[in-house]
Amino acid sequence: MKHTLEVDGVMLSFGQNRVLQNIYLKCESGSVTGLLGRNGCGKSSLMRIMFGEPLTEDRSVRIDNQSLLGSFRDSKDMRYLPQQHFIPKHLSLTSVLDDFGLEKDRLLENFPEFDAFPKLKVNQLSGGWQRILELYIILMSESKFVLLDEPFSHIMPLHVETIKRLIVEEKQNKGILISDHLYEHIMEVSDQVYMINNGRSFLIESAQDLHDNGYIRLR
């Protein structure tokens, strides 16, 4: 069954600074939706609002035309990868996978390096490996939609390619919203891409559009 996640009516200000206004974004299962924009344009805030954080009362978030009210999000509907680490440090790799209903063998198929530290706790992993583990459990867990905020940060290029492949494969099971400043990766894996500029969201088609809106320079 195909599902649709939509957000609109978002108005967000910090003091006298209006960050978001006239925002509309749509993400569908079976596809990857990219989100780009300059630092401070409100990409992370928009994801947090979609996930239920009460940053503003001016918003409408809907799945299949059913409004999501309050701050509670059922994990069967939506999961969110924030920029900061979130897995409790005392947990082991095995317990983390068990908590999210994921098989270790599948993890090792894609990241065999984890086999070298099966009994280590999360706080014994490097920051990069913690990020890979967090991204993996959010992306691969059962849910209608996942929101990924800067999933490629602090990850070596070899593993970025694996993550991009997993994103493309996993979109068959859910809708994926992804934001990162490594825009080439976003453009490559996304079926549609929104940009936020001057508080507004709009679809872009090419790197030329990013150049025209002052996000990149084309040589």
One Martini backbone bead per residue (centre of mass of N, CA, C, O) as a GRO file, in nm:
protein
  219
    1MET     BB    1   0.096   0.036   0.022
    2LYS     BB    2   0.051   0.370  -0.030
    3HIS     BB    3   0.216   0.656   0.112
    4THR     BB    4   0.160   0.992   0.264
    5LEU     BB    5   0.366   1.278   0.332
    6GLU     BB    6   0.272   1.593   0.486
    7VAL     BB    7   0.368   1.950   0.484
    8ASP     BB    8   0.219   2.254   0.625
    9GLY     BB    9   0.191   2.574   0.763
   10VAL     BB   10   0.478   2.669   0.835
   11MET     BB   11   0.574   2.877   1.122
   12LEU     BB   12   0.906   3.016   1.190
   13SER     BB   13   1.057   3.183   1.475
   14PHE     BB   14   1.350   3.384   1.588
   15GLY     BB   15   1.227   3.629   1.692
   16GLN     BB   16   1.275   3.837   1.408
   17ASN     BB   17   1.331   3.558   1.263
   18ARG     BB   18   1.218   3.423   0.970
   19VAL     BB   19   1.246   3.089   0.866
   20LEU     BB   20   0.942   2.984   0.817
   21GLN     BB   21   0.732   2.981   0.512
   22ASN     BB   22   0.530   2.840   0.300
   23ILE     BB   23   0.536   2.532   0.353
   24TYR     BB   24   0.597   2.246   0.130
   25LEU     BB   25   0.579   1.878   0.168
   26LYS     BB   26   0.640   1.562  -0.014
   27CYS     BB   27   0.612   1.209   0.076
   28GLU     BB   28   0.664   0.881  -0.065
   29SER     BB   29   0.628   0.575  -0.102
   30GLY     BB   30   0.894   0.460  -0.309
   31SER     BB   31   1.068   0.720  -0.219
   32VAL     BB   32   1.302   0.996  -0.251
   33THR     BB   33   1.341   1.292  -0.051
   34GLY     BB   34   1.492   1.593  -0.088
   35LEU     BB   35   1.685   1.839   0.125
   36LEU     BB   36   1.775   2.178   0.072
   37GLY     BB   37   2.015   2.420   0.216
   38ARG     BB   38   2.120   2.646   0.405
   39ASN     BB   39   2.244   2.749   0.674
   40GLY     BB   40   1.958   2.819   0.874
   41CYS     BB   41   1.685   2.753   0.693
   42GLY     BB   42   1.524   2.483   0.845
   43LYS     BB   43   1.558   2.175   0.801
   44SER     BB   44   1.576   2.055   1.089
   45SER     BB   45   1.322   2.190   1.198
   46LEU     BB   46   1.125   2.053   1.006
   47MET     BB   47   1.181   1.764   1.096
   48ARG     BB   48   1.107   1.808   1.394
   49ILE     BB   49   0.817   1.892   1.341
   50MET     BB   50   0.730   1.631   1.198
   51PHE     BB   51   0.814   1.458   1.468
   52GLY     BB   52   0.680   1.669   1.712
   53GLU     BB   53   0.818   1.916   1.782
   54PRO     BB   54   0.734   2.220   1.972
   55LEU     BB   55   0.825   2.486   1.790
   56THR     BB   56   0.525   2.495   1.667
   57GLU     BB   57   0.171   2.555   1.592
   58ASP     BB   58   0.238   2.614   1.279
   59ARG     BB   59   0.103   2.317   1.154
   60SER     BB   60   0.086   2.040   0.903
   61VAL     BB   61   0.068   1.686   0.964
   62ARG     BB   62   0.048   1.409   0.724
   63ILE     BB   63  -0.103   1.077   0.687
   64ASP     BB   64  -0.318   1.005   0.466
   65ASN     BB   65  -0.485   1.274   0.567
   66GLN     BB   66  -0.380   1.238   0.866
   67SER     BB   67  -0.343   1.396   1.145
   68LEU     BB   68  -0.061   1.494   1.345
   69LEU     BB   69  -0.076   1.520   1.682
   70GLY     BB   70   0.139   1.651   1.862
   71SER     BB   71   0.441   1.463   1.989
   72PHE     BB   72   0.344   1.191   1.882
   73ARG     BB   73   0.521   0.904   1.728
   74ASP     BB   74   0.481   0.632   1.557
   75SER     BB   75   0.711   0.401   1.448
   76LYS     BB   76   0.521   0.293   1.216
   77ASP     BB   77   0.524   0.584   1.077
   78MET     BB   78   0.795   0.721   1.227
   79ARG     BB   79   1.141   0.807   1.177
   80TYR     BB   80   1.446   0.961   1.335
   81LEU     BB   81   1.753   1.123   1.230
   82PRO     BB   82   1.964   1.288   1.400
   83GLN     BB   83   2.263   1.455   1.446
   84GLN     BB   84   2.271   1.331   1.712
   85HIS     BB   85   2.331   1.118   1.941
   86PHE     BB   86   2.096   0.839   2.082
   87ILE     BB   87   2.236   0.598   2.185
   88PRO     BB   88   2.291   0.428   2.446
   89LYS     BB   89   2.612   0.366   2.570
   90HIS     BB   90   2.558   0.079   2.732
   91LEU     BB   91   2.500  -0.063   2.481
   92SER     BB   92   2.492  -0.318   2.268
   93LEU     BB   93   2.481  -0.423   1.956
   94THR     BB   94   2.275  -0.653   2.000
   95SER     BB   95   2.060  -0.488   2.161
   96VAL     BB   96   2.000  -0.280   1.945
   97LEU     BB   97   1.897  -0.473   1.727
   98ASP     BB   98   1.676  -0.602   1.899
   99ASP     BB   99   1.509  -0.341   1.958
  100PHE     BB  100   1.467  -0.313   1.620
  101GLY     BB  101   1.438  -0.597   1.473
  102LEU     BB  102   1.737  -0.684   1.385
  103GLU     BB  103   1.975  -0.842   1.193
  104LYS     BB  104   2.308  -0.908   1.201
  105ASP     BB  105   2.366  -1.030   0.921
  106ARG     BB  106   2.275  -0.782   0.757
  107LEU     BB  107   2.481  -0.588   0.866
  108LEU     BB  108   2.737  -0.759   0.776
  109GLU     BB  109   2.686  -0.746   0.472
  110ASN     BB  110   2.739  -0.420   0.471
  111PHE     BB  111   2.922  -0.423   0.766
  112PRO     BB  112   3.178  -0.628   0.845
  113GLU     BB  113   3.331  -0.465   1.071
  114PHE     BB  114   3.138  -0.541   1.314
  115ASP     BB  115   3.269  -0.828   1.371
  116ALA     BB  116   3.513  -0.705   1.551
  117PHE     BB  117   3.270  -0.580   1.774
  118PRO     BB  118   3.022  -0.750   1.924
  119LYS     BB  119   3.080  -0.669   2.255
  120LEU     BB  120   3.057  -0.387   2.226
  121LYS     BB  121   2.989  -0.079   2.318
  122VAL     BB  122   2.888   0.218   2.209
  123ASN     BB  123   3.122   0.382   2.369
  124GLN     BB  124   3.351   0.208   2.189
  125LEU     BB  125   3.279   0.361   1.951
  126SER     BB  126   3.311   0.547   1.706
  127GLY     BB  127   3.154   0.807   1.566
  128GLY     BB  128   3.121   0.675   1.285
  129TRP     BB  129   2.996   0.401   1.386
  130GLN     BB  130   2.759   0.521   1.531
  131ARG     BB  131   2.632   0.650   1.281
  132ILE     BB  132   2.588   0.394   1.121
  133LEU     BB  133   2.407   0.253   1.327
  134GLU     BB  134   2.185   0.466   1.344
  135LEU     BB  135   2.113   0.470   1.046
  136TYR     BB  136   2.044   0.171   1.013
  137ILE     BB  137   1.806   0.143   1.221
  138ILE     BB  138   1.626   0.358   1.091
  139LEU     BB  139   1.617   0.266   0.792
  140MET     BB  140   1.545  -0.061   0.851
  141SER     BB  141   1.306  -0.014   0.998
  142GLU     BB  142   0.985  -0.029   1.067
  143SER     BB  143   0.817   0.201   0.841
  144LYS     BB  144   0.674   0.447   0.648
  145PHE     BB  145   0.890   0.664   0.765
  146VAL     BB  146   1.200   0.851   0.709
  147LEU     BB  147   1.428   1.078   0.877
  148LEU     BB  148   1.735   1.223   0.741
  149ASP     BB  149   1.996   1.393   0.917
  150GLU     BB  150   2.289   1.386   0.800
  151PRO     BB  151   2.403   1.077   0.713
  152PHE     BB  152   2.714   1.155   0.593
  153SER     BB  153   2.838   1.235   0.846
  154HIS     BB  154   3.147   1.111   0.939
  155ILE     BB  155   3.180   0.938   0.665
  156MET     BB  156   3.324   0.734   0.470
  157PRO     BB  157   3.304   0.687   0.132
  158LEU     BB  158   3.257   0.380   0.128
  159HIS     BB  159   2.998   0.398   0.319
  160VAL     BB  160   2.831   0.593   0.154
  161GLU     BB  161   2.775   0.397  -0.078
  162THR     BB  162   2.621   0.192   0.093
  163ILE     BB  163   2.399   0.383   0.191
  164LYS     BB  164   2.286   0.458  -0.085
  165ARG     BB  165   2.201   0.173  -0.158
  166LEU     BB  166   2.007   0.129   0.082
  167ILE     BB  167   1.814   0.358   0.018
  168VAL     BB  168   1.723   0.254  -0.260
  169GLU     BB  169   1.620  -0.020  -0.153
  170GLU     BB  170   1.428   0.082   0.094
  171LYS     BB  171   1.207   0.245  -0.068
  172GLN     BB  172   1.020  -0.008  -0.114
  173ASN     BB  173   0.917   0.017   0.214
  174LYS     BB  174   0.936   0.343   0.200
  175GLY     BB  175   0.969   0.668   0.302
  176ILE     BB  176   1.229   0.920   0.217
  177LEU     BB  177   1.391   1.173   0.408
  178ILE     BB  178   1.668   1.388   0.295
  179SER     BB  179   1.956   1.561   0.451
  180ASP     BB  180   2.239   1.737   0.294
  181HIS     BB  181   2.539   1.902   0.191
  182LEU     BB  182   2.583   1.654   0.001
  183TYR     BB  183   2.427   1.708  -0.286
  184GLU     BB  184   2.511   1.482  -0.480
  185HIS     BB  185   2.380   1.253  -0.317
  186ILE     BB  186   2.095   1.361  -0.316
  187MET     BB  187   2.056   1.370  -0.626
  188GLU     BB  188   2.111   1.064  -0.675
  189VAL     BB  189   1.878   0.928  -0.470
  190SER     BB  190   1.655   1.115  -0.567
  191ASP     BB  191   1.327   1.179  -0.701
  192GLN     BB  192   1.306   1.442  -0.521
  193VAL     BB  193   1.370   1.807  -0.475
  194TYR     BB  194   1.404   2.030  -0.215
  195MET     BB  195   1.409   2.383  -0.140
  196ILE     BB  196   1.530   2.622   0.095
  197ASN     BB  197   1.429   2.973   0.057
  198ASN     BB  198   1.328   3.227   0.231
  199GLY     BB  199   1.121   3.010   0.385
  200ARG     BB  200   1.085   2.844   0.118
  201SER     BB  201   0.945   2.589  -0.086
  202PHE     BB  202   1.096   2.399  -0.366
  203LEU     BB  203   1.141   2.260  -0.662
  204ILE     BB  204   1.407   2.079  -0.814
  205GLU     BB  205   1.612   1.962  -1.110
  206SER     BB  206   1.908   2.097  -1.070
  207ALA     BB  207   2.215   2.241  -1.034
  208GLN     BB  208   2.127   2.507  -1.162
  209ASP     BB  209   1.917   2.576  -0.947
  210LEU     BB  210   2.123   2.599  -0.716
  211HIS     BB  211   2.282   2.828  -0.843
  212ASP     BB  212   2.043   3.035  -0.881
  213ASN     BB  213   2.006   3.012  -0.541
  214GLY     BB  214   2.306   3.020  -0.403
  215TYR     BB  215   2.430   2.719  -0.320
  216ILE     BB  216   2.613   2.702  -0.579
  217ARG     BB  217   2.904   2.659  -0.791
  218LEU     BB  218   2.960   2.672  -1.128
  219ARG     BB  219   3.215   2.593  -1.375
   0.00000   0.00000   0.00000
